[in-house]
Amino acid sequence: MARVITFLSDYGHDDDFVGVCHGVMARITPDARVIDLTHGIPRHDVRSGAMVLRRALPYCPPGVHLAVVDPEVGGARRAVALRTGEEDHLLVGPDNGLLSLAAQRLGGAVEAVDIGRSPHRLEPVSATFHGRDLFAPVAAQLAAGAPLAGAGDPIDPAELVHLDMPLAHADGDELVAHAIGFDRFGNVMLDLEHTELTASGLRLGRELLVNGEPVRYATTFTDVPAGELLLYEDAYRTLALAVNRGSAASHLGLERDAEVRIRPA
């Protein structure tokens, strides 16, 4: 039986790009189940795509994970497929950092190949649509059972492009985090795990100051009145800021990578 293929991109749904990639994969491995994680990544936003992959893939079955956010398509960047150390996940996409956070979360890349000249590619290969001609057919062949080593030329996993991210740290009695992502509700994802906050002595239900603003460390949005700020653990066990029925990003005036200083009230 063919393996599951997950698919993430910045293609959107206004054009035929997603559907054509589905068609390519269906011709090669019609028995594979393709799960669309999202095609709403902001265009060319490699980091947002990488963060979604990192959050989502631990909830997905082992299989082949196709990701295409590729602003340098047709340029010097490599096209790669890799195997992670945890549960034999295979990732396929451009080597621009898009795959790096998920690979790290899944035990690190333990084997990798450059698929730019893969025998599985469609010919002729378009200079601007590698999703159709390169990534989708390679992902489908891997899902059908083709060996990773036969999909391209071997490369050292240590040479794969890694995405640099800001890191939370302590500064006296403050925790300094960063606004690393936003959702459409205006909730702000922080580069801070639940364990890091509890290790600091800040406990659920306590009043905190975030960039000088009073905030409740709460379980869910309705733990505070409408219009008030809260710090909470989101569905991926990452700490986040929200305003009940409002936008924390707008309320705090935060942009990506902005510092967020947290301390006891």
C-alpha positions, 0 to 999 in steps of 0.5 A: 500500500502507498504511503500517505503524502502531506502537501503544503505550499504557498500556491493558494487555490485561485490557480490550477497549481495545487490540482495539477500537482495532485494529478501528477501524484495520482498518475504515479501512485493512485492509491496514496492518500494526499493530505493538504496541510495548507496552501495558504502560506503567504507567498514566498514566506519560507519561514511561515511555511517552515513553522507550519510544517514543524507544528503539523507534522508530529500529528501526521502519520509517517509518510512523505511530506511535500512542501513547496514555498520556493521563491528561488525556483529555477535558481541556484537553490537545491531541490532535496529529499531527506529522511528524518531519524524519527519514524522514517518520515521523508521530506521533499522540497526546496533546500531553502530552510523550508524543511529544516524546522520539521526535520529537526523536530522529527529527529534530524535529517539522517539521509539526504539526496539532491533531486535536481536531476532525479530520474523521477522528474517529469521531462521537460522540467519547467524552470518555474514550476518545480512543484509539478515537474520535480517535487510532486513526482519525486514525492509520489515515487517515494510514497509508492516505495521507491528508495530514497537513495535512488531519487537523486545524488547523495548529499551530507545532511549537515549541508542542508540549509537551516533556518535561523530563528530568534531564541528566547532567553532570561534577562534578570527576572524577565523572560525575553521571547519573540513574536515569531508568528501570527494567525488570522485572529491576531494571536501571537505565537512566541518562541517559548515552550510551556516548560520554559515558562514554568521553570521560571516560576511563573504559574498558570493563573498568575498576573504577568506583565508583557511589555509593561501590559497586565496579562493573565496566564490563562488556559483559554480565551474566556478566562479573561473578559472580552478585550483583555490580554492573556498568555496561553498555551496553544494547541501545539504547546507553544506559548502565545498571546491573545486578546479575547475577541480581539487581536493581540498583535494589534493591541501590542503593536507587534511585528515579526521577531519583535521582543516580548518581555514577560515578568511577574506583575 
